[in-house]
Amino acid sequence: MQAVGQLAGGIAHDFNNLLTAISGHCDLLLLRHDRHHDRHDASYADLMQIHHNANRAAALVRQLLAFSRKQSLTVESIAADQTISEVGFLLRTLLGERAQLLLSNDSDLSHIRVDRRQLEQALVNLVVNARDALPNGGQITIATRNLTLATPLLRDRARVPTGDYVEITVADNGTGIPAAILDKIFEPFFTTKRVGEGTGLGLSMVYGFVKQSGGYVFVDSGPETRPEGGSCFTLIFPAEAPSDTIPTTPAQPAAGFMPLPASTGQNVLIAEDEAPVRAFASRALRLAGMNVLEADSAEGALKLLEDPLVQVDLIISDVIMPGLNGPAWVQQALQDRPGTRVILISGYAEESFDDHRAMIPNCTFLPKPFSLAALVEAVNKKLAA
């Protein structure tokens, strides 16, 4: 599973580079169209189709990164029962008249620290799977409760330490999961659905999200653990201590919006080994009125900065590059140019290089794939800081 996760993460990282280039150049083309006057133009419609499908592909890549535990999470303190209640309308819409949805929440439920959007997506995936296990209708129950472990919980080769947790269960009274495949259901691309009915990434996304959030996921199915029939998925998250605070990451603007005006004359150095991504980012920032220098490697960027006449107000660097990685070469550059602002970009999660980033002052992170508007806004904010 670890090896498959590393493979999935590597594939997703490469796809994020491709999607950044595809959606970015699509944004550049959309700048030439007025959405009010050109919405009936065939070229505009084709561009919007490319944009829409690039977003769908990005969502699929996020599922791969979720399994490999390298997706970018916007962590915040949430009340799980409130989040479940808010997403309940959507879940009932997905179920229609096929199944009944019941919600049962513990009183005074502790908060947890997770990505709200990813928790909602995980619940949708679990409920849709439960619905598909109810061909003749039935009942699905989502329950939450506080859980305190006085002794470690040992189960399915996992060890849950002592402490306070919040438990979320999604149970159904359907057909259950055959014992022969029970240990395979979290594997990416494994599915029992017919071709075209599923990607096989739903449960692997749930698994990756829970693990990346510091939690645990278990499944019960079969007469030994579920004599009443059906299946039950249990998600266990560490409860948040009252004094814990987590800064939230501001949401990125949606792709396709016009870029914000930028200060002209600002000098930006972009270090990115993927030529299409570098070309898109450079063109976007030049259109915003900035002077852009380009380097296809860390070594090339350092060589550019050897010239004392080269002025750089902001460095934008990919994290994963051949030779020196982004954080390593930026640290070298800042020795001679302290105070230079830095934006690191990557298709992996920010947490993947937190140790390196902590050594770079005045640094922010922009996850791939990013839109033209997201890039320009991030640069504007950084230059204005």
Buried (B, 14 or more C-beta within 10 A) or exposed (E): EEEBBEEBBBBBBBBBBBBBBBBBBBBBBBBEBEEEEBEEEEEBEEBBEBBEEBBEBBEBBBBBBBBBBBBBBBBBBBBBBEBBEEBBEEBBEBBEEBBEBEBEBBEEBBBBBBBBBBBBBBBBBBBBBBBBBBEEEBBBBBBBBBBEEEEEBEEEEEEBEEEEBBBBBBBBBBBBBEEEEBEEBBBBEEBBEEEEEBBBBBBBBBBBBBBBBEBBBBBBBBEEEBEEBBBBBBBBBBBBEEEEEEEEBEEBBEBBBEBEEBEEEBBBBBBBBBEBBBBBBBBBBEBBEBBBBBBBBBBBBBEBBEEEEEBBBBBBBBBBBEEBBBBBBBBEBBEEBEEBBBBBBBBBBBBBBEEBBEEBEBBBBBBBBBBBBBBBBBBBBBBEE
